[in-house]
Amino acid sequence: MEPITDVRDISRIAYGFMASRALFAALDLGIFDHLAGEPKTVDAVSRATGIAPNRLLVLLGALLSVGLVVRDGEEYTNAPASQVFLVRGRPKFYGDYLRVVNGQLVYPYLMQLDRGVRGEQRARSFYEVYYADPRQAAAFTRAQHSGSLGPAALLARCIDLSERRWLLDVGGGSGAFTITLCQRWPQLMATILDLPQTVDVARQCAAEAGLAERIRHLAGSALEVDWPPRQDVILMSYLWSAIGRGDIETLIARAAGALVPGGVLIVHDFMVEVGLTGPPIAAWHLLASVLDNPEVVCLTTNLVGNLLAAGGFQVVSADGLVPGITSLVIAHKPA
């Protein structure tokens, strides 16, 4: 990212939160669902949603300003990307991830970001708050599931697991990555290890995918429970950004103990470039993690590779996965 030189660039950053709030509100109100068919007038959308035309027009204006909707005369419709990703029921819909995880959970927590950077510990962590209520925990896990299916599909295209049979997904949450990999490689048998609050939803997701017989679930902390031995593949996705360096080194050692010789360790997470110049969304995710994790590590592919090598692994590849957001490092345990 080039250094900014214009005060308008500062304003764009400072007011950017208003655009995200407009997106979250539109998802909450079902605006993109109502614009999914034929173009509609403000009055038609007003009748369908019960929102007064004057307020609806202001919201549509905000959505137009950032390209989320399109106007043709007096009629409105979704922008192409909105039509694909923000309409409920579409195969690539991930609006619930944006609406629930970003809009309802992460966004309010960022109000305390300055305290997090100072290292001030809150009484209760993000996960303690939202996992305390079973319904909220289920909604959170489901939303994470919808947001992880796309990256999981990208991962499945990047690796060859045709000769592998046993997969351990550490911190696997809803099981989006495990499900996708098992669908791609029908010989895989998998275990998902994550906190107890995720297990019920993860079991439901596996059953809905027809994989209940091939995916088992292990509840507990990855740092404390015993891992199943003789695994061919271990996946850690979105896990390292949530813990400190000491815990990362512990997980690497546990992975080395659980993998068979020649086994594969896959690390997928938010990572910035070596010079810390971006990509922005990866940098923002790492910054947000300081709220719950004062020991957060500024991850880069080089750092991840070095930590794996120090733990006895041979790094075979390191590259981006979700463009501008996440990266993937793959390593082998020596045979």
Helices and strands as residue ranges (DSSP letters): H 7-14, H 16-29, H 31-34, E 40-41, H 42-49, H 53-65, E 69-72, E 75-78, H 80-85, H 95-96, I 97-106, H 107-109, G 110-112, H 113-118, H 126-131, H 134-158, E 166-170, H 176-184, E 189-194, H 196-208, E 215-219, E 231-237, G 240-242, H 245-258, E 259-270, H 280-288, G 289-291, H 301-310, E 314-320, E 326-332
